[in-house]
Amino acid sequence: MNKILFLLVLMTSTTVFACPNLAGEYECYDEEQGQYISTITQTGSGTSTVYTSTEFGETSIIKADNKWKVIDGLKTKAFCNGQTLNINMEGSDPNMGSFKASVKISIDSNNEIITEGSMTIGGQTYPAETESCRRL
């Protein structure tokens, strides 16, 4: 019985900390910027997974270790749940006040990145926006 319980716990924890393979080059579209290329590299696995993305000449690094960090002035926490990378952000803006944002990134059956994000500003939650990027 103990072996079965141990295997069940191990399988569950492995699934929770598994991270999607997002590495590659993608063509994306943004209403403000138009079409652009996004390049993602990935190292490590589980809670040591690090994603590095480059868009518009700027590089961002996210470690999916479920720990709060300050990145570009925003309090940020990233973690994987199954094959989804979750990123939570909190910050403050002189025009908006305090805000919270949530982003979920995954790969669909067509091998495209799907990004779903929502934001809460001053207690008002704005609907999730979805964007997809095609792997090149």
Backbone as JSON Lines, residues from 0, in Angstrom:
{"i":0,"aa":"M","n":[0.83,-1.2,0.0],"ca":[0.0,0.0,0.0],"c":[0.87,1.26,0.0]}
{"i":1,"aa":"N","n":[1.96,1.27,0.78],"ca":[2.83,2.44,0.82],"c":[3.47,2.71,-0.53]}
{"i":2,"aa":"K","n":[3.84,1.64,-1.27],"ca":[4.45,1.82,-2.59],"c":[3.46,2.46,-3.55]}
{"i":3,"aa":"I","n":[2.21,2.04,-3.5],"ca":[1.18,2.6,-4.38],"c":[0.97,4.07,-4.05]}
{"i":4,"aa":"L","n":[0.89,4.41,-2.78],"ca":[0.72,5.8,-2.37],"c":[1.91,6.64,-2.81]}
{"i":5,"aa":"F","n":[3.13,6.11,-2.64],"ca":[4.34,6.83,-3.06],"c":[4.32,7.09,-4.57]}
{"i":6,"aa":"L","n":[3.97,6.06,-5.38],"ca":[3.91,6.23,-6.83],"c":[2.84,7.24,-7.24]}
{"i":7,"aa":"L","n":[1.71,7.21,-6.57],"ca":[0.63,8.16,-6.87],"c":[1.09,9.59,-6.58]}
{"i":8,"aa":"V","n":[1.73,9.81,-5.45],"ca":[2.25,11.14,-5.09],"c":[3.31,11.58,-6.09]}
{"i":9,"aa":"L","n":[4.2,10.67,-6.47],"ca":[5.26,10.99,-7.41],"c":[4.68,11.37,-8.78]}
{"i":10,"aa":"M","n":[3.71,10.61,-9.27],"ca":[3.1,10.9,-10.56],"c":[2.36,12.23,-10.52]}
{"i":11,"aa":"T","n":[1.66,12.51,-9.45],"ca":[0.93,13.77,-9.33],"c":[1.88,14.94,-9.28]}
{"i":12,"aa":"S","n":[2.95,14.85,-8.49],"ca":[3.88,15.98,-8.38],"c":[4.63,16.2,-9.68]}
{"i":13,"aa":"T","n":[4.93,15.16,-10.42],"ca":[5.62,15.31,-11.7],"c":[4.74,16.04,-12.69]}
{"i":14,"aa":"T","n":[3.45,15.73,-12.72],"ca":[2.53,16.4,-13.62],"c":[2.39,17.87,-13.27]}
{"i":15,"aa":"V","n":[2.29,18.17,-11.99],"ca":[2.11,19.55,-11.56],"c":[3.31,20.4,-11.97]}
{"i":16,"aa":"F","n":[4.52,19.87,-11.87],"ca":[5.71,20.66,-12.14],"c":[6.22,20.51,-13.57]}
{"i":17,"aa":"A","n":[5.57,19.69,-14.39],"ca":[5.98,19.58,-15.78],"c":[5.75,20.93,-16.45]}
{"i":18,"aa":"C","n":[6.62,21.28,-17.35],"ca":[6.49,22.56,-18.05],"c":[6.38,22.31,-19.56]}
{"i":19,"aa":"P","n":[5.62,23.17,-20.24],"ca":[5.48,22.99,-21.69],"c":[6.79,23.31,-22.41]}
{"i":20,"aa":"N","n":[7.03,22.62,-23.51],"ca":[8.2,22.9,-24.34],"c":[7.83,24.04,-25.28]}
{"i":21,"aa":"L","n":[8.24,25.25,-24.94],"ca":[7.9,26.43,-25.72],"c":[9.05,26.87,-26.62]}
{"i":22,"aa":"A","n":[10.18,26.17,-26.56],"ca":[11.36,26.59,-27.32],"c":[11.07,26.6,-28.82]}
{"i":23,"aa":"G","n":[11.49,27.68,-29.49],"ca":[11.33,27.78,-30.93],"c":[11.19,29.22,-31.37]}
{"i":24,"aa":"E","n":[10.94,29.37,-32.66],"ca":[10.73,30.7,-33.24],"c":[9.29,30.76,-33.72]}
{"i":25,"aa":"Y","n":[8.6,31.87,-33.41],"ca":[7.18,32.0,-33.69],"c":[6.88,33.31,-34.4]}
{"i":26,"aa":"E","n":[5.85,33.26,-35.25],"ca":[5.32,34.46,-35.86],"c":[4.04,34.82,-35.11]}
{"i":27,"aa":"C","n":[4.01,36.03,-34.57],"ca":[2.88,36.46,-33.76],"c":[2.26,37.72,-34.35]}
{"i":28,"aa":"Y","n":[1.07,38.06,-33.87],"ca":[0.4,39.28,-34.3],"c":[-0.15,39.99,-33.09]}
{"i":29,"aa":"D","n":[0.09,41.29,-33.03],"ca":[-0.4,42.14,-31.96],"c":[-1.1,43.33,-32.61]}
{"i":30,"aa":"E","n":[-2.26,43.74,-32.07],"ca":[-3.01,44.85,-32.66],"c":[-2.21,46.14,-32.71]}
{"i":31,"aa":"E","n":[-1.36,46.38,-31.72],"ca":[-0.57,47.61,-31.67],"c":[0.69,47.53,-32.53]}
{"i":32,"aa":"Q","n":[1.39,46.38,-32.49],"ca":[2.67,46.23,-33.17],"c":[2.58,45.58,-34.55]}
{"i":33,"aa":"G","n":[1.48,44.91,-34.83],"ca":[1.36,44.16,-36.08],"c":[2.06,42.81,-35.95]}
{"i":34,"aa":"Q","n":[2.57,42.28,-37.07],"ca":[3.27,40.99,-37.04],"c":[4.67,41.18,-36.48]}
{"i":35,"aa":"Y","n":[5.1,40.18,-35.72],"ca":[6.45,40.2,-35.18],"c":[6.92,38.77,-34.94]}
{"i":36,"aa":"I","n":[8.22,38.63,-34.74],"ca":[8.83,37.32,-34.47],"c":[9.18,37.23,-32.99]}
{"i":37,"aa":"S","n":[8.84,36.12,-32.39],"ca":[9.19,35.84,-31.0],"c":[10.07,34.6,-30.97]}
{"i":38,"aa":"T","n":[11.21,34.7,-30.31],"ca":[12.13,33.57,-30.17],"c":[12.19,33.18,-28.7]}
{"i":39,"aa":"I","n":[11.97,31.89,-28.42],"ca":[11.98,31.39,-27.04],"c":[13.0,30.27,-26.93]}
{"i":40,"aa":"T","n":[13.86,30.37,-25.91],"ca":[14.74,29.26,-25.55],"c":[14.32,28.77,-24.18]}
{"i":41,"aa":"Q","n":[14.65,27.54,-23.89],"ca":[14.22,26.92,-22.65],"c":[15.33,26.03,-22.13]}
{"i":42,"aa":"T","n":[15.61,26.15,-20.83],"ca":[16.59,25.28,-20.18],"c":[15.99,24.72,-18.91]}
{"i":43,"aa":"G","n":[16.55,23.62,-18.43],"ca":[16.11,23.01,-17.17],"c":[14.8,22.28,-17.32]}
{"i":44,"aa":"S","n":[14.27,21.84,-16.18],"ca":[12.98,21.16,-16.15],"c":[12.35,21.35,-14.79]}
{"i":45,"aa":"G","n":[11.05,21.08,-14.7],"ca":[10.33,21.23,-13.44],"c":[10.49,22.63,-12.88]}
{"i":46,"aa":"T","n":[10.78,22.75,-11.58],"ca":[10.9,24.06,-10.94],"c":[12.21,24.75,-11.3]}
{"i":47,"aa":"S","n":[13.04,24.13,-12.12],"ca":[14.27,24.75,-12.61],"c":[14.14,25.19,-14.07]}
{"i":48,"aa":"T","n":[12.92,25.17,-14.62],"ca":[12.72,25.56,-16.01],"c":[12.87,27.08,-16.14]}
{"i":49,"aa":"V","n":[13.7,27.49,-17.1],"ca":[13.92,28.91,-17.37],"c":[13.59,29.17,-18.83]}
{"i":50,"aa":"Y","n":[12.71,30.14,-19.07],"ca":[12.34,30.55,-20.41],"c":[12.97,31.91,-20.7]}
{"i":51,"aa":"T","n":[13.59,32.04,-21.86],"ca":[14.14,33.32,-22.31],"c":[13.47,33.65,-23.63]}
{"i":52,"aa":"S","n":[12.79,34.79,-23.68],"ca":[12.11,35.17,-24.92],"c":[12.65,36.51,-25.41]}
{"i":53,"aa":"T","n":[12.73,36.63,-26.73],"ca":[13.18,37.87,-27.36],"c":[12.12,38.33,-28.36]}
{"i":54,"aa":"E","n":[11.66,39.56,-28.15],"ca":[10.67,40.18,-29.03],"c":[11.02,41.65,-29.16]}
{"i":55,"aa":"F","n":[10.97,42.18,-30.36],"ca":[11.25,43.6,-30.6],"c":[12.61,44.01,-30.05]}
{"i":56,"aa":"G","n":[13.58,43.1,-30.08],"ca":[14.92,43.41,-29.6],"c":[15.08,43.41,-28.09]}
{"i":57,"aa":"E","n":[14.03,43.07,-27.34],"ca":[14.09,43.02,-25.88],"c":[14.03,41.58,-25.42]}
{"i":58,"aa":"T","n":[14.81,41.26,-24.4],"ca":[14.88,39.91,-23.87],"c":[14.25,39.86,-22.48]}
{"i":59,"aa":"S","n":[13.41,38.86,-22.24],"ca":[12.79,38.62,-20.93],"c":[13.17,37.23,-20.46]}
{"i":60,"aa":"I","n":[13.44,37.1,-19.17],"ca":[13.78,35.8,-18.59],"c":[12.79,35.49,-17.48]}
{"i":61,"aa":"I","n":[12.18,34.31,-17.55],"ca":[11.22,33.86,-16.55],"c":[11.66,32.49,-16.03]}
{"i":62,"aa":"K","n":[11.78,32.37,-14.72],"ca":[12.08,31.07,-14.1],"c":[10.78,30.57,-13.47]}
{"i":63,"aa":"A","n":[10.37,29.37,-13.86],"ca":[9.1,28.79,-13.4],"c":[9.3,28.05,-12.08]}
{"i":64,"aa":"D","n":[9.67,28.8,-11.03],"ca":[9.97,28.19,-9.74],"c":[8.94,28.51,-8.65]}
{"i":65,"aa":"N","n":[7.84,29.18,-9.02],"ca":[6.76,29.5,-8.1],"c":[7.22,30.41,-6.95]}
{"i":66,"aa":"K","n":[8.18,31.29,-7.23],"ca":[8.67,32.24,-6.22],"c":[8.51,33.66,-6.76]}
{"i":67,"aa":"W","n":[8.1,34.57,-5.87],"ca":[7.94,35.97,-6.27],"c":[9.3,36.61,-6.49]}
{"i":68,"aa":"K","n":[9.42,37.37,-7.58],"ca":[10.62,38.13,-7.92],"c":[10.18,39.48,-8.47]}
{"i":69,"aa":"V","n":[11.07,40.45,-8.47],"ca":[10.78,41.72,-9.11],"c":[11.49,41.71,-10.47]}
{"i":70,"aa":"I","n":[10.69,41.78,-11.55],"ca":[11.21,41.79,-12.91],"c":[10.65,43.03,-13.61]}
{"i":71,"aa":"D","n":[11.53,43.87,-14.09],"ca":[11.12,45.12,-14.75],"c":[10.14,45.93,-13.9]}
{"i":72,"aa":"G","n":[10.38,45.97,-12.6],"ca":[9.54,46.75,-11.7],"c":[8.23,46.1,-11.31]}
{"i":73,"aa":"L","n":[7.97,44.89,-11.79],"ca":[6.74,44.18,-11.45],"c":[7.05,42.99,-10.56]}
{"i":74,"aa":"K","n":[6.25,42.8,-9.54],"ca":[6.35,41.6,-8.71],"c":[5.79,40.46,-9.55]}
{"i":75,"aa":"T","n":[6.63,39.43,-9.81],"ca":[6.28,38.37,-10.77],"c":[6.53,36.99,-10.18]}
{"i":76,"aa":"K","n":[5.59,36.07,-10.45],"ca":[5.74,34.67,-10.03],"c":[5.31,33.8,-11.2]}
{"i":77,"aa":"A","n":[6.15,32.8,-11.54],"ca":[5.83,31.89,-12.64],"c":[5.92,30.44,-12.15]}
{"i":78,"aa":"F","n":[5.01,29.62,-12.65],"ca":[5.01,28.19,-12.31],"c":[4.3,27.42,-13.42]}
{"i":79,"aa":"C","n":[4.58,26.14,-13.48],"ca":[3.94,25.28,-14.47],"c":[2.91,24.41,-13.78]}
{"i":80,"aa":"N","n":[1.83,24.18,-14.5],"ca":[0.78,23.29,-14.04],"c":[0.39,22.44,-15.24]}
{"i":81,"aa":"G","n":[0.83,21.19,-15.23],"ca":[0.64,20.37,-16.42],"c":[1.45,20.96,-17.55]}
{"i":82,"aa":"Q","n":[0.83,21.16,-18.69],"ca":[1.53,21.73,-19.84],"c":[1.18,23.2,-20.05]}
{"i":83,"aa":"T","n":[1.0,23.92,-18.94],"ca":[0.7,25.35,-18.98],"c":[1.68,26.11,-18.11]}
{"i":84,"aa":"L","n":[2.27,27.17,-18.67],"ca":[3.11,28.09,-17.91],"c":[2.2,29.21,-17.42]}
{"i":85,"aa":"N","n":[2.15,29.4,-16.11],"ca":[1.33,30.44,-15.49],"c":[2.24,31.55,-14.99]}
{"i":86,"aa":"I","n":[1.91,32.79,-15.3],"ca":[2.68,33.94,-14.83],"c":[1.72,34.92,-14.17]}
{"i":87,"aa":"N","n":[1.99,35.25,-12.9],"ca":[1.2,36.23,-12.17],"c":[2.07,37.46,-11.93]}
{"i":88,"aa":"M","n":[1.48,38.64,-12.11],"ca":[2.22,39.88,-11.92],"c":[1.39,40.85,-11.08]}
{"i":89,"aa":"E","n":[2.08,41.64,-10.27],"ca":[1.45,42.69,-9.49],"c":[2.3,43.93,-9.62]}
{"i":90,"aa":"G","n":[1.65,45.07,-9.69],"ca":[2.41,46.3,-9.79],"c":[1.54,47.5,-9.53]}
{"i":91,"aa":"S","n":[2.12,48.67,-9.77],"ca":[1.42,49.92,-9.56],"c":[1.82,50.88,-10.67]}
{"i":92,"aa":"D","n":[0.85,51.65,-11.13],"ca":[1.08,52.61,-12.19],"c":[0.47,53.94,-11.75]}
{"i":93,"aa":"P","n":[1.16,55.06,-11.97],"ca":[0.61,56.35,-11.54],"c":[-0.76,56.66,-12.14]}
{"i":94,"aa":"N","n":[-1.02,56.19,-13.35],"ca":[-2.31,56.46,-14.01],"c":[-3.4,55.46,-13.64]}
{"i":95,"aa":"M","n":[-3.01,54.18,-13.45],"ca":[-4.01,53.13,-13.19],"c":[-4.15,52.8,-11.71]}
{"i":96,"aa":"G","n":[-3.14,53.04,-10.92],"ca":[-3.13,52.58,-9.54],"c":[-2.57,51.16,-9.5]}
{"i":97,"aa":"S","n":[-2.92,50.41,-8.46],"ca":[-2.4,49.05,-8.34],"c":[-3.16,48.11,-9.28]}
{"i":98,"aa":"F","n":[-2.44,47.1,-9.76],"ca":[-3.05,46.14,-10.68],"c":[-2.45,44.77,-10.48]}
{"i":99,"aa":"K","n":[-3.2,43.77,-10.94],"ca":[-2.74,42.39,-10.96],"c":[-3.03,41.85,-12.35]}
{"i":100,"aa":"A","n":[-2.1,41.04,-12.86],"ca":[-2.29,40.43,-14.17],"c":[-1.97,38.94,-14.07]}
{"i":101,"aa":"S","n":[-2.65,38.17,-14.9],"ca":[-2.44,36.73,-14.94],"c":[-2.33,36.31,-16.4]}
{"i":102,"aa":"V","n":[-1.31,35.51,-16.71],"ca":[-1.1,35.03,-18.08],"c":[-0.91,33.52,-18.04]}
{"i":103,"aa":"K","n":[-1.57,32.82,-18.95],"ca":[-1.4,31.37,-19.1],"c":[-0.9,31.11,-20.51]}
{"i":104,"aa":"I","n":[0.19,30.36,-20.63],"ca":[0.8,30.08,-21.93],"c":[0.87,28.57,-22.13]}
{"i":105,"aa":"S","n":[0.38,28.1,-23.27],"ca":[0.4,26.66,-23.56],"c":[0.58,26.45,-25.06]}
{"i":106,"aa":"I","n":[0.77,25.2,-25.45],"ca":[0.89,24.81,-26.85],"c":[-0.37,24.03,-27.23]}
{"i":107,"aa":"D","n":[-0.99,24.39,-28.36],"ca":[-2.18,23.66,-28.77],"c":[-1.83,22.49,-29.7]}
{"i":108,"aa":"S","n":[-2.83,21.8,-30.2],"ca":[-2.6,20.62,-31.04],"c":[-1.98,20.96,-32.39]}
{"i":109,"aa":"N","n":[-2.03,22.23,-32.8],"ca":[-1.4,22.67,-34.04],"c":[0.03,23.17,-33.82]}
{"i":110,"aa":"N","n":[0.54,22.96,-32.6],"ca":[1.89,23.38,-32.24],"c":[2.04,24.91,-32.22]}
{"i":111,"aa":"E","n":[0.95,25.6,-31.9],"ca":[0.96,27.05,-31.77],"c":[0.94,27.43,-30.3]}
{"i":112,"aa":"I","n":[1.58,28.54,-29.96],"ca":[1.52,29.05,-28.59],"c":[0.21,29.8,-28.42]}
{"i":113,"aa":"I","n":[-0.51,29.47,-27.37],"ca":[-1.74,30.17,-27.01],"c":[-1.47,30.92,-25.71]}
{"i":114,"aa":"T","n":[-1.71,32.22,-25.73],"ca":[-1.51,33.06,-24.55],"c":[-2.85,33.65,-24.15]}
{"i":115,"aa":"E","n":[-3.26,33.41,-22.9],"ca":[-4.5,33.97,-22.37],"c":[-4.14,34.84,-21.18]}
{"i":116,"aa":"G","n":[-4.57,36.09,-21.21],"ca":[-4.24,36.99,-20.12],"c":[-5.43,37.79,-19.65]}
{"i":117,"aa":"S","n":[-5.42,38.11,-18.36],"ca":[-6.46,38.98,-17.81],"c":[-5.81,39.93,-16.82]}
{"i":118,"aa":"M","n":[-6.53,41.01,-16.49],"ca":[-5.98,42.02,-15.6],"c":[-7.06,42.54,-14.67]}
{"i":119,"aa":"T","n":[-6.67,42.82,-13.43],"ca":[-7.55,43.43,-12.45],"c":[-6.94,44.76,-12.04]}
{"i":120,"aa":"I","n":[-7.71,45.83,-12.24],"ca":[-7.26,47.17,-11.88],"c":[-8.3,47.78,-10.95]}
{"i":121,"aa":"G","n":[-7.84,48.17,-9.76],"ca":[-8.76,48.79,-8.8],"c":[-9.99,47.96,-8.52]}
{"i":122,"aa":"G","n":[-9.85,46.63,-8.44],"ca":[-10.97,45.76,-8.15],"c":[-11.81,45.38,-9.36]}
{"i":123,"aa":"Q","n":[-11.57,46.01,-10.51],"ca":[-12.31,45.71,-11.75],"c":[-11.52,44.72,-12.58]}
{"i":124,"aa":"T","n":[-12.1,43.55,-12.87],"ca":[-11.42,42.54,-13.68],"c":[-11.84,42.71,-15.14]}
{"i":125,"aa":"Y","n":[-10.84,42.76,-16.0],"ca":[-11.08,42.89,-17.42],"c":[-10.98,41.52,-18.06]}
{"i":126,"aa":"P","n":[-11.81,41.25,-19.06],"ca":[-11.85,39.91,-19.65],"c":[-10.51,39.48,-20.23]}
{"i":127,"aa":"A","n":[-10.36,38.18,-20.27],"ca":[-9.11,37.6,-20.79],"c":[-8.98,37.89,-22.27]}
{"i":128,"aa":"E","n":[-7.75,38.18,-22.67],"ca":[-7.43,38.35,-24.07],"c":[-6.63,37.12,-24.5]}
{"i":129,"aa":"T","n":[-6.88,36.65,-25.7],"ca":[-6.18,35.47,-26.2],"c":[-5.38,35.84,-27.44]}
{"i":130,"aa":"E","n":[-4.16,35.36,-27.5],"ca":[-3.29,35.57,-28.65],"c":[-2.65,34.24,-29.01]}
{"i":131,"aa":"S","n":[-2.44,34.01,-30.31],"ca":[-1.73,32.79,-30.68],"c":[-0.56,33.16,-31.58]}
{"i":132,"aa":"C","n":[0.47,32.35,-31.5],"ca":[1.67,32.54,-32.31],"c":[1.96,31.24,-33.04]}
{"i":133,"aa":"R","n":[2.25,31.34,-34.33],"ca":[2.5,30.18,-35.17],"c":[3.98,29.84,-35.17]}
{"i":134,"aa":"R","n":[4.29,28.57,-34.91],"ca":[5.69,28.12,-34.92],"c":[6.22,28.17,-36.35]}
{"i":135,"aa":"L","n":[7.41,28.73,-36.5],"ca":[8.06,28.8,-37.83],"c":[8.94,27.6,-38.07]}
